[in-house]
């Protein structure tokens, strides 16, 4: 499946769109981390929860759970919130 990578994570992937596989969001993130070591830790914490400043969208719909099922035809976007004022 295609995964859109936000600018703050480009240091891991070197490109804004990559391919990954997995039957769930958790499996997809493990595949991304296999390909791009360290990227999972920037999006998922030590308790396997999504970090508060990161959002995941599957086919344009925000998802909140790592058990979210995925298909190979899905488009996943990782979005990092900006803060400050």
DSSP file (Angstrom, degrees, kcal/mol; ACC not computed):
  #  RESIDUE AA STRUCTURE BP1 BP2  ACC     N-H-->O    O-->H-N    N-H-->O    O-->H-N    TCO  KAPPA ALPHA  PHI   PSI    X-CA   Y-CA   Z-CA
    1    1 A X              0   0    0      0, 0.0    19,-2.1     0, 0.0     2,-0.4   0.000 360.0 360.0 360.0 156.7    0.0    0.0    0.0
    2    2 A X  E     -Ab  19  75A   0     72,-0.9    74,-2.7    17,-0.2     2,-0.5  -0.678 360.0-166.2 -85.6 136.3    1.0    3.6   -0.5
    3    3 A X  E     -Ab  18  76A   0     15,-2.9    15,-2.4    -2,-0.4     2,-0.4  -0.986  12.0-144.2-125.9 122.1    2.0    5.5    2.6
    4    4 A X  E     -Ab  17  77A   0     72,-3.1    74,-2.3    -2,-0.5     2,-0.4  -0.728  17.3-151.9 -85.2 130.9    2.4    9.3    2.6
    5    5 A X        -     0   0    0     11,-2.8    74,-0.1    -2,-0.4     2,-0.1  -0.881  11.2-127.1-108.2 131.0    5.2   10.5    4.8
    6    6 A X    >   -     0   0    0     -2,-0.4     3,-2.0    72,-0.1     4,-0.4  -0.370  28.9-105.8 -75.0 157.6    5.1   14.0    6.5
    7    7 A X  G >  S+     0   0    0      1,-0.3     3,-1.8     2,-0.2     4,-0.3   0.854 116.3  60.8 -50.9 -43.8    8.0   16.3    6.1
    8    8 A X  G 3  S+     0   0    0      1,-0.3    -1,-0.3     2,-0.1     3,-0.3   0.718 108.1  46.0 -62.4 -16.2    9.3   15.8    9.7
    9    9 A X  G X> S+     0   0    0     -3,-2.0     3,-1.8     1,-0.2     4,-1.2   0.384  81.2  97.8-104.2   3.5    9.8   12.1    9.0
   10   10 A X  H <>  +     0   0    0     -3,-1.8     4,-3.0    -4,-0.4    -1,-0.2   0.743  69.2  72.8 -64.6 -21.5   11.6   12.5    5.6
   11   11 A X  H 34 S+     0   0    0     -4,-0.3    -1,-0.3    -3,-0.3    -2,-0.1   0.761 102.8  43.5 -64.1 -21.0   14.9   12.1    7.2
   12   12 A X  H <4 S+     0   0    0     -3,-1.8    -2,-0.2     3,-0.1    -1,-0.2   0.884 128.5  23.3 -85.6 -44.5   14.0    8.4    7.6
   13   13 A X  H  < S-     0   0    0     -4,-1.2    -2,-0.2     2,-0.1    -3,-0.2   0.730  81.0-145.2 -99.6 -24.6   12.5    7.7    4.2
   14   14 A X  S  < S+     0   0    0     -4,-3.0     2,-0.3    -5,-0.2    -4,-0.1   0.490  77.8  68.5  67.3   4.1   14.1   10.4    1.9
   15   15 A X  S    S-     0   0    0     -5,-0.1    -2,-0.1     1,-0.0    -1,-0.1  -0.992  80.3-128.7-150.7 154.6   10.8   10.5    0.0
   16   16 A X  S    S+     0   0    0     -2,-0.3   -11,-2.8     1,-0.1     2,-0.4   0.547  94.8  41.2 -84.6  -7.2    7.2   11.6    0.7
   17   17 A X  E     +A    4   0A   0    -13,-0.2     2,-0.3    -4,-0.1   -13,-0.2  -0.985  66.2 168.3-141.8 131.4    5.6    8.4   -0.5
   18   18 A X  E     -A    3   0A   0    -15,-2.4   -15,-2.9    -2,-0.4     2,-0.4  -0.846  31.8-113.4-132.9 168.6    6.7    4.9    0.2
   19   19 A X  E     +A    2   0A   0     -2,-0.3     2,-0.3   -17,-0.2   -17,-0.2  -0.857  38.0 163.8-103.8 140.4    5.3    1.3   -0.1
   20   20 A X        -     0   0    0    -19,-2.1     2,-0.3    -2,-0.4     8,-0.1  -0.954  19.8-146.9-147.3 165.6    4.5   -0.8    2.9
   21   21 A X        +     0   0    0     -2,-0.3    10,-0.3     7,-0.2     2,-0.2  -0.917  31.4 121.7-134.1 162.3    2.5   -3.9    3.7
   22   22 A X        -     0   0    0     -2,-0.3     6,-0.1     9,-0.1    -2,-0.1  -0.601  55.3-120.4 153.0 147.8    0.6   -5.3    6.6
   23   23 A X  S    S+     0   0    0     -2,-0.2    47,-2.2    46,-0.1     2,-0.3   0.559  99.1  25.4 -84.8  -9.0   -2.9   -6.5    7.5
   24   24 A X  B  > S-E   69   0B   0     45,-0.3     4,-2.5     1,-0.1    45,-0.2  -0.921  88.9-102.0-144.3 168.9   -3.3   -3.8   10.2
   25   25 A X  H  > S+     0   0    0     43,-1.7     4,-2.3    -2,-0.3    42,-0.2   0.894 122.6  53.6 -60.8 -39.2   -1.9   -0.4   11.0
   26   26 A X  H  > S+     0   0    0     40,-2.4     4,-1.9     2,-0.2    -1,-0.2   0.927 109.9  46.4 -61.5 -45.5    0.4   -2.0   13.6
   27   27 A X  H  > S+     0   0    0     39,-0.3     4,-2.2     1,-0.2    -2,-0.2   0.889 111.1  52.6 -65.2 -39.0    1.8   -4.4   11.0
   28   28 A X  H  X S+     0   0    0     -4,-2.5     4,-2.6     1,-0.2    -7,-0.2   0.908 108.8  49.9 -62.7 -41.0    2.3   -1.7    8.5
   29   29 A X  H  X S+     0   0    0     -4,-2.3     4,-2.4     2,-0.2    -1,-0.2   0.863 108.8  52.1 -67.7 -34.3    4.2    0.4   11.0
   30   30 A X  H  X S+     0   0    0     -4,-1.9     4,-1.9     2,-0.2    -1,-0.2   0.902 110.3  49.1 -65.0 -39.5    6.5   -2.6   11.8
   31   31 A X  H  X S+     0   0    0     -4,-2.2     4,-2.1   -10,-0.3    -2,-0.2   0.919 110.9  49.4 -65.4 -42.7    7.1   -3.0    8.0
   32   32 A X  H  X S+     0   0    0     -4,-2.6     4,-3.3     1,-0.2    -2,-0.2   0.913 110.8  50.3 -60.6 -41.2    7.9    0.7    7.7
   33   33 A X  H  < S+     0   0    0     -4,-2.4    -1,-0.2     1,-0.2    -2,-0.2   0.831 107.3  54.0 -68.3 -30.8   10.3    0.4   10.7
   34   34 A X  H  < S+     0   0    0     -4,-1.9     3,-0.4     1,-0.2    -1,-0.2   0.910 117.6  36.8 -65.0 -41.6   12.0   -2.6    9.1
   35   35 A X  H  < S+     0   0    0     -4,-2.1     2,-0.4     1,-0.3    -2,-0.2   0.853 133.2  25.9 -77.3 -36.1   12.6   -0.5    6.0
   36   36 A X  S >< S-     0   0    0     -4,-3.3     3,-2.0    -5,-0.2     4,-0.3  -0.727  88.3-142.8-132.7  79.7   13.3    2.8    7.8
   37   37 A X  T 3  S+     0   0    0     -3,-0.4    -3,-0.1    -2,-0.4    -4,-0.1  -0.131  81.8  21.6 -52.9 131.9   14.6    2.0   11.3
   38   38 A X  T 3> S+     0   0    0     -5,-0.1     4,-0.9   -26,-0.0    -1,-0.2   0.139  89.2 104.6 101.3 -18.5   13.4    4.4   13.9
   39   39 A X  H <> S+     0   0    0     -3,-2.0     4,-0.6     1,-0.2     3,-0.4   0.861  76.3  57.1 -66.6 -34.8   10.3    5.7   12.1
   40   40 A X  H >> S+     0   0    0     -4,-0.3     4,-2.8     1,-0.2     3,-1.6   0.917 101.9  55.1 -62.9 -42.8    7.9    3.7   14.3
   41   41 A X  H 34 S+     0   0    0      1,-0.3    -1,-0.2     2,-0.2    -2,-0.2   0.793 103.0  56.9 -62.7 -27.6    9.3    5.3   17.5
   42   42 A X  H 3< S+     0   0    0     -4,-0.9    -1,-0.3    -3,-0.4    -2,-0.2   0.655 120.0  29.0 -76.6 -14.5    8.5    8.7   16.2
   43   43 A X  H << S+     0   0    0     -3,-1.6     8,-2.6    -4,-0.6     2,-0.4   0.634 121.9  44.1-117.4 -22.5    4.9    7.8   15.6
   44   44 A X  B  < S-F   50   0C   0     -4,-2.8    -1,-0.3     6,-0.2     6,-0.2  -0.991  75.2-136.5-131.3 133.3    4.1    5.2   18.3
   45   45 A X    >   -     0   0    0      4,-2.9     3,-1.7    -2,-0.4    -3,-0.1  -0.094  36.1 -88.7 -84.0-176.5    5.1    5.3   22.0
   46   46 A X  T 3  S+     0   0    0      1,-0.3    -1,-0.1     2,-0.1    -5,-0.0   0.680 125.9  55.8 -67.7 -18.5    6.5    2.7   24.3
   47   47 A X  T 3  S-     0   0    0      2,-0.1    -1,-0.3     3,-0.0     3,-0.1   0.164 120.3-106.9 -97.5  17.2    3.0    1.6   25.3
   48   48 A X  S <  S+     0   0    0     -3,-1.7     2,-0.4     1,-0.2    18,-0.2   0.870  77.0 135.1  58.4  40.5    2.0    1.0   21.7
   49   49 A X        -     0   0    0     16,-0.1    -4,-2.9    17,-0.0    -1,-0.2  -0.898  64.6-101.2-114.5 148.3   -0.2    4.1   21.5
   50   50 A X  B     -F   44   0C   0     -2,-0.4    -6,-0.2    14,-0.3     2,-0.1  -0.459  45.1-109.3 -63.9 134.9   -0.3    6.6   18.8
   51   51 A X    >   -     0   0    0     -8,-2.6     3,-1.9    -2,-0.2    -1,-0.1  -0.400  25.3-119.9 -66.4 145.4    1.7    9.7   19.8
   52   52 A X  T 3  S+     0   0    0      1,-0.3    -1,-0.1    -2,-0.1    -2,-0.1   0.758 110.2  51.7 -61.6 -26.5   -0.5   12.7   20.4
   53   53 A X  T 3  S+     0   0    0     27,-0.1    28,-3.4    28,-0.0     2,-0.4   0.371  98.7  80.3 -92.5   6.1    1.0   14.9   17.7
   54   54 A X  E <   -C   80   0A   0     -3,-1.9     2,-0.4    26,-0.2    26,-0.2  -0.922  57.4-168.9-116.9 138.1    0.6   12.2   15.0
   55   55 A X  E     -C   79   0A   0     24,-3.3    24,-3.1    -2,-0.4     2,-0.4  -0.958   7.3-153.4-123.5 144.0   -2.5   11.4   13.0
   56   56 A X  E     -CD  78  63A   0      7,-0.7     7,-2.7    -2,-0.4     2,-0.4  -0.960   9.1-170.3-116.8 134.9   -3.1    8.5   10.7
   57   57 A X  E     -CD  77  62A   0     20,-2.5    20,-2.7    -2,-0.4     2,-0.5  -0.987   6.8-163.3-124.6 133.8   -5.6    8.6    7.9
   58   58 A X  E >  S-CD  76  61A   0      3,-2.8     3,-1.8    -2,-0.4    18,-0.2  -0.972  82.6 -18.0-117.2 117.5   -6.7    5.5    5.8
   59   59 A X  T 3  S-     0   0    0     16,-3.3    -1,-0.2    -2,-0.5    17,-0.1   0.865 131.0 -51.4  53.1  38.8   -8.4    6.4    2.5
   60   60 A X  T 3  S+     0   0    0     15,-0.4     2,-0.5     1,-0.2    -1,-0.3   0.381 116.4 111.6  85.4  -3.5   -8.9   10.0    3.9
   61   61 A X  E <   -D   58   0A   0     -3,-1.8    -3,-2.8     1,-0.0    -1,-0.2  -0.900  69.9-120.1-108.9 129.0  -10.6    8.9    7.1
   62   62 A X  E     -D   57   0A   0     -2,-0.5     2,-0.3    -5,-0.2    -5,-0.3  -0.410  28.5-161.7 -67.1 137.1   -8.8    9.4   10.5
   63   63 A X  E     -D   56   0A   0     -7,-2.7    -7,-0.7    -2,-0.1     3,-0.0  -0.894  15.4-171.2-119.6 152.3   -8.1    6.2   12.4
   64   64 A X        +     0   0    0     -2,-0.3     2,-0.4    -9,-0.1   -14,-0.3   0.333  61.0  70.6-123.7   4.1   -7.3    6.0   16.1
   65   65 A X    >   -     0   0    0      1,-0.1     3,-1.7   -16,-0.1   -40,-0.2  -0.983  63.9-143.0-136.5 134.2   -6.3    2.4   16.7
   66   66 A X  T 3  S+     0   0    0     -2,-0.4   -40,-2.4     1,-0.3   -39,-0.3   0.663 101.8  66.7 -67.1 -15.8   -3.3    0.3   15.7
   67   67 A X  T 3   +     0   0    0    -42,-0.2    -1,-0.3   -43,-0.1     2,-0.1   0.450  69.4 133.7 -84.2   1.4   -5.6   -2.7   15.1
   68   68 A X    <   -     0   0    0     -3,-1.7   -43,-1.7   -44,-0.1   -42,-0.1  -0.307  60.6-122.9 -51.7 119.9   -7.2   -0.9   12.2
   69   69 A X  B     -E   24   0B   0    -45,-0.2     2,-0.3   -44,-0.1   -45,-0.3  -0.395  30.4-162.9 -67.9 146.0   -7.4   -3.4    9.4
   70   70 A X        -     0   0    0    -47,-2.2     2,-0.3    -2,-0.1   -48,-0.1  -0.937  10.5-152.9-128.8 152.2   -5.7   -2.5    6.1
   71   71 A X    >   -     0   0    0     -2,-0.3     3,-1.8     1,-0.0   -48,-0.0  -0.853  33.1-112.6-116.5 158.4   -5.9   -3.8    2.5
   72   72 A X  T 3  S+     0   0    0     -2,-0.3   -70,-0.2     1,-0.3   -52,-0.1   0.747 117.3  56.9 -61.8 -22.8   -3.1   -3.6    0.0
   73   73 A X  T 3  S+     0   0    0    -72,-0.1    -1,-0.3     2,-0.1   -71,-0.0   0.506  85.1 110.0 -87.5  -4.2   -5.2   -1.1   -2.0
   74   74 A X    <   -     0   0    0     -3,-1.8   -72,-0.9     1,-0.0     2,-0.5  -0.330  61.7-140.0 -71.5 152.7   -5.5    1.3    0.9
   75   75 A X  E     -b    2   0A   0    -74,-0.2   -16,-3.3   -72,-0.0     2,-0.4  -0.973  19.3-164.5-111.5 124.3   -3.8    4.7    1.0
   76   76 A X  E     -bC   3  58A   0    -74,-2.7   -72,-3.1    -2,-0.5     2,-0.5  -0.907   4.3-166.9-112.4 135.1   -2.4    5.6    4.3
   77   77 A X  E     -bC   4  57A   0    -20,-2.7   -20,-2.5    -2,-0.4     2,-0.5  -0.987   7.6-156.9-121.7 129.2   -1.3    9.2    5.3
   78   78 A X  E     - C   0  56A   0    -74,-2.3     2,-0.4    -2,-0.5   -22,-0.2  -0.916  18.1-173.2-100.9 127.6    0.8    9.9    8.4
   79   79 A X  E     - C   0  55A   0    -24,-3.1   -24,-3.3    -2,-0.5     2,-0.5  -0.977  13.3-151.6-126.1 133.5    0.3   13.6    9.4
   80   80 A X  E     - C   0  54A   0     -2,-0.4   -26,-0.2   -26,-0.2     2,-0.1  -0.905  20.4-127.9-105.9 130.6    2.2   15.4   12.2
   81   81 A X        -     0   0    0    -28,-3.4     2,-0.4    -2,-0.5   -28,-0.0  -0.433  18.1-136.1 -71.9 147.2    0.4   18.2   14.0
   82   82 A X        -     0   0    0     -2,-0.1     2,-0.3     2,-0.0    -1,-0.0  -0.823  22.7-171.4-100.9 144.0    2.2   21.6   14.2
   83   83 A X        +     0   0    0     -2,-0.4     2,-0.2   -30,-0.0   -30,-0.0  -0.861  34.0  71.5-130.6 169.1    2.2   23.5   17.4
   84   84 A X              0   0    0     -2,-0.3    -2,-0.0     1,-0.1     0, 0.0  -0.646 360.0 360.0 117.8-177.4    3.2   26.9   18.5
   85   85 A X              0   0    0     -2,-0.2    -1,-0.1     0, 0.0     0, 0.0   0.381 360.0 360.0-156.3 360.0    1.8   30.3   17.9
